[in-house]
């Protein structure tokens, strides 16, 4: 009889923070549970981009907002997109992005393997945009 482990990998992550769980040919799947890095004030500090790879986010619970800015060397106008549960958000390569979430948030991240280590750049969000973003993110 075939053992279950020969047919499927089952992984979970319940602790705060980000944890890659499944690795395959060139890609990985991670679970992220609310870490302080996605609190509103921390998220307003900076955004990131991956020049060469897309990154997929799927909100499982809680509330979350993607902060998105067009491709370019600097962060232009940041758009705020409230995520809907069970919808797939594919942030395209080169797009500046960040995430703000409620304390009960949990999401899945699918990306190229180790892209968060080898293909990531950071930029500060311009000070003038922070108040506008605060107004659009309603954590209540």
Steps between C-alpha positions, in 0.01 A plus 500: 500500500627848412571728796338845506844668518577353156200682352478840664701743711301666775655796682368770729631804687317650796769728648519874423701589192597359164602138437567330164351149527496330160792508258495373145679557170575870524202606713380497857181546701503681832248581771512838671320576823479856623847617589575851625661573161153543348361730767396829345790706632765241410350444154512874431878501540588319177390289206689232311527367149627192325651598165480155346204321656132534574365439851154364578296580812178327611327635810356222713363696797501845651538818299794606286593772256762487227704816454598516132717743305594486130825360368790747508809579697311705761163456666238706318138530610400210725163341433318330787304185413291330767536127448203266490521157655563206266593723204844465342711818474802462272740793552694525176879506484644847557192640676569657840277341763430475868233357722295635791292254698272463800635304796288195411624489138638187336598457137677272255795626297621324185825617346815384332717302734712727723397816311447668839873444558658554158273728294374772733554876524350747746403868474340739745144614438510876440398687815229694315312180416488350847203702631295416189577129545404521870163642401436217250591217736219454749607247764185549706 
